[in-house]
């Protein structure tokens, strides 16, 4: 290549709209190879270095790391660029979710009565930012019977621990912080006290999942609790788990047991989960079916 076709570091920097220091920085890291050096030791770059430098500048503007940029500048640049952009989008989505959570948490602290600010700050500090649903998930894994098949246990945990909202309100942040504290505080004795005592737990949880799926549309639509396929499935799940049959007598027994309301920790969990999630929780569907049973007997 003729020497007059080469660009000095200053010329390259000026054409690309960056500083000489930036060009030197990228060169020293191997992202911008030199064609040669002049007799005085000055760097010289080929004309194609200009497009390469513009690519580097654009990717740095998108906060792409230097190692990732090095990969994009190698062969199969188009494929590598697509992968880098996809990863950066995932990272940015996570960053935005964390920022929205922090914004809602700050509004929660800013707008609350002064007497409540210290307590709310304590709750938020225990949750962390970005928040994690690990504590509620551990609570449900500990609550479920140990002999429950892994497939059913995983489905129950997934249903009970809904994803956090993408754009939470201050109220949702507070509800989740309280739910987080509730589940972290549950000790083994407490868990044993509100673990369902049934002979066939796998039949109970599997049947309830089906009953909830049948009843949820009616709850979402605002229909009042009523009998039907969902209620029959609900009662059958309870009956089979006790190795009983669905009879009028069993329905009266089940109605009496459900009327006692279950364990207060579980009730509180579903109250808070309902404040966090816009979708009906399994607890809300269970209550709807319980009321349907009460009306039917």
C-alpha positions as MATLAB code, in Angstrom:
seq = 'XXXXXXXXXXXXXXXXXXXXXXXXXXXXXXXXXXXXXXXXXXXXXXXXXXXXXXXXXXXXXXXXXXXXXXXXXXXXXXXXXXXXXXXXXXXXXXXXXXXXXXXXXXXXXXXXXXXXXXXXXXXXXXXXXXXXXXXXXXXXXXXXXXXXXXXXXXXXXXXXXXXXXXXXXXXXXXXXXXXXXXXXXXXXXXXXXXXXXXXXXXXXXXXXXXXXXXXXXXXXXXXXXXXXXXXXXXXXXXXXXXXXXXXXXXXXXXXXXXXXXXXXXXXXXXXXXXXXXXXXXXXXXXXXXXXXXXXXX';
ca = [
       0.000    0.000    0.000;
       1.411    3.420   -0.947;
       2.369    5.648    1.955;
       0.216    8.502    0.662;
      -2.859    6.268    1.000;
      -2.227    5.776    4.714;
      -3.818    7.918    7.422;
      -2.038    9.430   10.350;
      -3.544    8.945   13.790;
      -4.724   12.550   13.758;
      -6.352   12.235   10.323;
      -8.080    9.020   11.325;
      -9.362   10.530   14.552;
     -10.674   13.631   12.801;
     -12.533   11.687   10.082;
     -14.102    9.330   12.602;
     -15.032   12.117   15.006;
     -13.103   10.712   17.967;
     -10.089   11.819   19.941;
      -6.519   10.827   19.156;
      -6.405    9.308   22.615;
      -9.324    7.008   21.719;
      -7.604    5.838   18.533;
      -4.441    5.093   20.484;
      -6.476    3.252   23.140;
      -8.152    0.960   20.581;
      -4.881    0.405   18.759;
      -3.068   -0.629   21.926;
      -5.782   -3.230   22.572;
      -5.499   -4.749   19.133;
      -8.872   -3.547   17.863;
      -7.381   -1.164   15.324;
      -4.280   -2.634   13.649;
      -1.700   -0.258   12.207;
      -0.375   -0.612    8.660;
       3.072    0.684    9.558;
       4.959    3.311   11.498;
       6.774    6.275   10.004;
      10.489    6.805   10.382;
       9.705    8.985   13.369;
       7.605    6.237   15.001;
       4.209    7.742   14.131;
       1.324    5.376   13.538;
      -0.127    4.961   10.050;
      -3.492    3.310    9.296;
      -5.012    1.913    6.083;
      -8.176    3.598    4.699;
     -10.399    0.667    5.851;
      -9.425    1.474    9.434;
     -11.880    4.378    9.268;
     -14.915    2.100    8.883;
     -13.517   -0.230   11.544;
     -13.105    2.674   13.942;
     -16.660    3.866   13.280;
     -17.935    0.359   14.046;
     -15.995    0.332   17.329;
     -17.339    3.753   18.279;
     -20.936    2.730   17.512;
     -20.694   -0.457   19.572;
     -19.074    1.355   22.506;
     -21.941    3.837   22.346;
     -24.265    0.878   22.895;
     -22.152   -0.174   25.899;
     -20.799   -3.301   24.193;
     -17.667   -4.560   25.934;
     -14.239   -4.518   24.267;
     -13.940   -8.353   24.152;
     -17.335   -8.549   22.440;
     -16.286   -5.848   19.968;
     -13.150   -7.833   19.184;
     -15.355  -10.812   18.330;
     -17.565   -8.722   16.049;
     -14.514   -7.429   14.175;
     -13.359  -10.963   13.371;
     -14.742  -13.216   10.636;
     -18.501  -13.904   10.502;
     -19.052  -10.375   11.763;
     -22.765  -10.337   10.912;
     -23.516  -13.453   12.947;
     -21.425  -12.290   15.880;
     -22.994   -8.843   15.792;
     -26.487  -10.305   15.977;
     -25.514  -12.412   19.008;
     -23.885   -9.455   20.739;
     -26.929   -7.255   20.173;
     -29.253   -9.987   21.475;
     -27.196  -10.359   24.662;
     -27.046   -6.605   25.148;
     -30.820   -6.388   24.791;
     -31.247   -9.032   27.491;
     -28.839   -7.186   29.776;
     -30.573   -3.884   29.159;
     -34.006   -5.386   29.878;
     -32.717   -6.651   33.211;
     -31.197   -3.260   33.993;
     -34.467   -1.499   33.163;
     -36.457   -3.887   35.382;
     -34.072   -3.171   38.240;
     -34.364    0.574   37.673;
     -38.165    0.439   37.629;
     -38.116   -1.511   40.894;
     -35.786    1.053   42.497;
     -37.941    3.923   41.261;
     -41.084    2.367   42.774;
     -39.198    1.627   46.007;
     -37.983    5.227   46.244;
     -41.524    6.524   45.667;
     -42.731    4.177   48.383;
     -40.270    5.740   50.817;
     -40.799    9.283   49.606;
     -44.593    9.308   49.814;
     -45.157    7.341   53.028;
     -45.889    8.881   56.444;
     -42.643    9.681   58.333;
     -43.493    7.211   61.070;
     -43.498    4.321   58.576;
     -40.371    5.208   56.609;
     -37.841    3.369   58.789;
     -39.890    0.158   58.788;
     -40.367    0.238   55.038;
     -36.683    0.869   54.515;
     -35.908   -2.206   56.626;
     -38.261   -4.329   54.532;
     -36.791   -3.088   51.262;
     -33.244   -3.642   52.455;
     -33.971   -7.306   53.114;
     -35.320   -7.800   49.594;
     -32.463   -6.183   47.696;
     -32.443   -4.660   44.239;
     -33.114   -6.137   41.807;
     -35.434   -8.322   43.870;
     -35.398  -12.109   43.836;
     -38.244  -14.571   44.284;
     -35.905  -17.177   45.814;
     -37.345  -16.805   49.341;
     -40.988  -17.472   48.341;
     -39.859  -20.358   46.116;
     -37.892  -21.921   49.001;
     -40.923  -21.484   51.257;
     -43.130  -23.483   48.895;
     -40.525  -26.170   48.301;
     -40.247  -26.618   52.073;
     -44.013  -26.491   52.536;
     -44.838  -29.203   50.005;
     -44.727  -32.866   51.113;
     -41.307  -34.407   50.519;
     -42.756  -37.392   48.679;
     -44.512  -35.225   46.124;
     -43.247  -36.042   42.589;
     -40.763  -33.463   41.306;
     -42.939  -32.689   38.278;
     -45.929  -31.728   40.419;
     -43.828  -29.871   42.993;
     -42.195  -27.736   40.298;
     -45.593  -26.891   38.785;
     -46.993  -25.886   42.187;
     -44.021  -23.645   42.946;
     -44.222  -22.001   39.517;
     -47.912  -21.255   40.024;
     -47.534  -20.043   43.604;
     -44.549  -17.771   42.931;
     -45.599  -15.531   40.072;
     -43.008  -13.394   38.222;
     -42.640   -9.880   39.554;
     -44.368   -7.134   37.531;
     -42.277   -5.410   34.872;
     -43.388   -1.953   36.041;
     -44.261   -2.299   39.720;
     -46.214    0.273   41.665;
     -45.047    1.349   45.129;
     -47.872   -0.737   46.569;
     -46.681   -3.843   44.748;
     -43.136   -3.263   45.981;
     -44.374   -3.028   49.562;
     -46.554   -6.129   49.221;
     -43.659   -8.170   47.848;
     -41.312   -6.940   50.585;
     -43.838   -8.085   53.188;
     -44.337  -11.397   51.393;
     -40.569  -11.850   51.273;
     -40.318  -11.298   55.022;
     -43.244  -13.634   55.695;
     -41.681  -16.515   53.793;
     -38.193  -15.992   55.235;
     -39.594  -16.078   58.766;
     -41.418  -19.406   58.328;
     -39.601  -22.008   60.420;
     -39.899  -25.781   60.174;
     -42.469  -25.961   62.969;
     -44.662  -23.392   61.258;
     -44.376  -25.201   57.936;
     -45.346  -28.529   59.477;
     -48.418  -26.912   61.037;
     -49.878  -25.803   57.710;
     -48.718  -28.648   55.470;
     -51.817  -30.539   54.220;
     -52.212  -33.858   56.046;
     -53.496  -36.156   53.315;
     -52.788  -39.769   52.348;
     -52.171  -39.066   48.645;
     -50.747  -35.530   48.258;
     -49.855  -36.100   44.603;
     -53.559  -36.616   43.807;
     -54.489  -33.474   45.728;
     -52.030  -31.099   44.061;
     -52.404  -32.549   40.585;
     -56.187  -32.395   40.821;
     -56.200  -28.872   42.217;
     -54.050  -27.648   39.341;
     -56.678  -28.935   36.916;
     -59.547  -27.458   38.952;
     -57.838  -24.051   39.125;
     -57.278  -24.040   35.375;
     -60.997  -24.699   34.842;
     -62.158  -22.079   37.357;
     -59.749  -19.232   36.615;
     -61.564  -17.946   33.480;
     -64.820  -17.616   35.429;
     -63.043  -15.704   38.188;
     -61.352  -13.383   35.693;
     -64.690  -12.769   33.976;
     -66.228  -11.772   37.306;
     -68.689  -14.656   37.488;
     -69.991  -15.500   40.948;
     -68.871  -18.822   42.476;
     -71.021  -21.658   41.158;
     -71.043  -25.403   40.661;
     -69.876  -27.114   37.523;
     -66.925  -29.008   36.125;
     -64.363  -26.941   38.026;
     -66.050  -27.530   41.386;
     -66.456  -31.256   40.679;
     -62.746  -31.494   39.839;
     -61.909  -29.526   42.999;
     -63.926  -31.826   45.269;
     -62.633  -34.959   43.543;
     -59.023  -33.859   44.121;
     -59.677  -33.514   47.843;
     -61.622  -36.764   48.025;
     -59.030  -38.853   46.179;
     -56.212  -37.438   48.299;
     -58.047  -38.781   51.383;
     -58.852  -42.023   49.561;
     -62.540  -41.121   49.661;
     -65.245  -40.611   47.057;
     -67.097  -37.444   46.102;
     -70.356  -37.852   48.011;
     -72.771  -35.362   49.602;
     -71.394  -36.347   52.997;
     -67.804  -35.722   51.911;
     -68.766  -32.358   50.426;
     -70.260  -31.307   53.757;
     -67.098  -32.421   55.567;
     -64.870  -30.610   53.092;
     -66.976  -27.475   53.311;
     -66.641  -27.498   57.086;
     -62.873  -27.952   56.874;
     -62.484  -25.140   54.315;
     -64.733  -22.844   56.363;
     -62.119  -22.860   59.111;
     -59.917  -20.907   56.732;
     -56.666  -22.849   56.797;
     -53.412  -21.656   58.298;
     -53.105  -17.863   58.796;
     -49.611  -17.764   57.250;
     -50.890  -19.299   54.027;
     -53.879  -16.946   53.995;
     -51.572  -13.976   54.462;
     -49.303  -15.249   51.706;
     -52.166  -15.294   49.213;
     -53.355  -11.846   50.312;
     -49.925  -10.365   49.624;
     -49.418  -12.379   46.432;
     -52.729  -11.012   45.181;
     -51.453   -7.461   45.726;
     -48.242   -8.205   43.828;
     -49.677  -10.034   40.807;
     -52.388   -8.639   38.520;
     -53.427  -12.201   37.636;
     -55.600  -14.389   39.884;
     -53.435  -16.362   42.275;
     -54.061  -20.037   43.059;
     -55.177  -18.807   46.469;
     -57.843  -16.575   44.937;
     -59.085  -19.398   42.699;
     -59.134  -21.779   45.672;
     -61.243  -19.291   47.645;
     -63.627  -18.933   44.680;
     -64.054  -22.716   44.523;
     -64.476  -22.915   48.283;
     -67.293  -20.407   48.109;
     -68.838  -22.350   45.235;
     -68.767  -25.466   47.398;
     -70.327  -23.619   50.317;
     -73.186  -22.400   48.136;
     -73.741  -25.860   46.680;
     -74.142  -27.619   50.050;
];
